[in-house]
Amino acid sequence: MIIIVMGVSGSGKTSVASGLAERLGCGFSDADTFHSAANKAKMAAGTPLNDDDRWPWLDAMRASMAANIAAGETHVYACSALRRIYRDRLRDGDSAHMLFVYLSGSFDLLEERLSRRANHFFDPALLKSQVDTLEVPTDDEAVTVDITPPIGTIIDQVLALVKRRQPG
């Protein structure tokens, strides 16, 4: 099973996804590692990515997911997956093996979290751009989890959702 923990910057994607992978005893990948150096430089300079920037990034991540699926591995990814077209590209018609978990929170909470970050290439000023770009997933695409509780509680909630989704 592939679990994609998604949402805008500051939602806790990396913390939730890495904690979930640890609890599941499986692999974890942060989507940021699939970005080109040019994409990282753009974001660090406060320039939003466009779709031409994103397609190679999403395709590289999808190739990794396909390898996990082919190997029968459970793997957790942290990825913004802001638009349905991006989520569709990651799914590539393979919904049976994937679970998207959308981390949802208020703009004020997200902004406050980003203001505390250090040593990250994402410019907090890009939050508004991400929120404006976000197409909130529908219930047929993802399960939604509120980010207000402590991180351990969120991981527990996601783990319970994953266990309900796994066969036998």
Secondary structure, DSSP 8 states (H G I E B T S, - for coil): -EEEEE-STTS-HHHHHHHHHHHHT-EEEEGGGGS-HHHHHHHHTT----HHHHHHHHHHHHHHHHHHHHTT--EEEE----SHHHHHHHHTT-GGGEEEEEEE--HHHHHHHHHT--S-SS-GGGHHHHHHH-----TTTEEEEES-S-HHHHHHHHHHHHHHHS--
